Amino acid sequence: MLSVQLRFTEASIFHFSSLTVSLQVHRRLQLASTSSHVSLPSSSSWRRATASDSHSETSESLERRWDSLGFNPVKTDYIYVMKSSQDGSFSNGNLTHYGNIEIIPAAAVLNYGQGIIEGLKACRKQNGSILLFRPEENASRMRVGAERLCMPAPTIEQFLEAVTTTVLANERWVPPSDKGSLHIRPLLLGNGPVLSVTPAPEFTFLIYVTPVGNYFEDGLKPINLVVENVIHRATPGGVGSIKAIGNYAGIMKAQAEAKANGFSDVLYLDSVHNRYLEEVSTANVFVVKGNTISTPALGGTILPGITRKSIIEIAQSQGFKVEERLVSVEELFDADEVFCSGNAVCVMPVGSISLMGKRVEYGESGFVVSRQLCSALTNIQTGLTEDKMGWTRVLNTDIN
Ligand SMILES: *Cc1c(COP(=O)(O)O)cnc(C)c1O
């Protein structure tokens, strides 16, 4: 067996050596929700660091550490691992200490990219409790992706229980509400051995979490995009509409070039006409013109973002007309605002787009629409406003 080293920014935020870790065992998990209720089997026991594990450091220096959060993986306390059996069902999921995983060299995921990622976040409310945002959407999106890649996937209930268990076990890594969030990364991997191109005989579902800072330190800072004419993110009939792990290595080159040229990211066009907007590397795109907000329609090459879906609903509830359709690149010259959406960036206004040798700038109006939608969404995610949509799930931490 080969031991795969996952490289991490070594817990630059916390130093574990200074901790006296006392673990509270067999603590029952409870998941309450404003919208729905998930009760966990009584066998669901777990371990976590308690509040008494707090650092010998002063609260002032802890505060500084939260302030230095970026978007790099941090070694947290626990990961969740669940394996499939012969019939493709998953069982016996467990928390284990955060560390390297073992994988056989002939694993389908290493050789042929049979794997799916998901991404969601947990936010801390001002009162200390923790909120998940639409996690059942991630669960079902992973199932759709798994079906496309000939993989079995955990049930929605298993996914929710696993996410809840993992977040609560790593509870001390959830930043205070104004400092960031806990990024949750579920993976589904074909880890069984294969030699020819064929689905793996075994699969692993794994979750790790890492605290991340807020994207916008000093309010919303618009990003500068460049339209890519040569490299495409997705093609019709391909796997662009699912979070297949292989989708991301292919865009690193275009993104690296864009960054080297001073841009924040790349805006991709459709691969057939090279004319219609697709999305930014890992975020969906929206174009605002008057009271109408347009975004590329799903149905093949666009990743169905949960933030995208939420923004569409919020915008409609605020009286905007939302159109999901082909959006041509020419419309960028005429737009009032452009923004992108994703669970990491929330809603990110676009300050400029470079295309066809020109640079279009936005923001004269102060990104009113982007800001309005961004705060409506983040207020729901962080529990600042009442969640009338029923999107958030409160994790009962009984820490307070
Ligand atoms: C994850 C992802 C998004 C955003 O999806 P959310 O569910 O909103 O986080 C958009 N585009 C791509 C390519 C992605 O991988």
The ligand as a Gaussian input file, in Angstrom:
#p B3LYP/6-31G(d) Opt

LIG

0 1
 C      -18.466000      24.230000      -6.513000
 C      -18.545000      24.970000      -7.790000
 C      -19.378000      26.090000      -7.962000
 C      -20.177000      26.704000      -6.853000
 O      -21.088000      25.828000      -6.258000
 P      -21.674000      26.160000      -4.815000
 O      -22.562000      25.015000      -4.521000
 O      -22.377000      27.445000      -4.917000
 O      -20.490000      26.262000      -3.896000
 C      -19.435000      26.675000      -9.223000
 N      -18.693000      26.198000     -10.240000
 C      -17.876000      25.136000     -10.105000
 C      -17.120000      24.665000     -11.288000
 C      -17.767000      24.496000      -8.884000
 O      -16.954000      23.455000      -8.753000

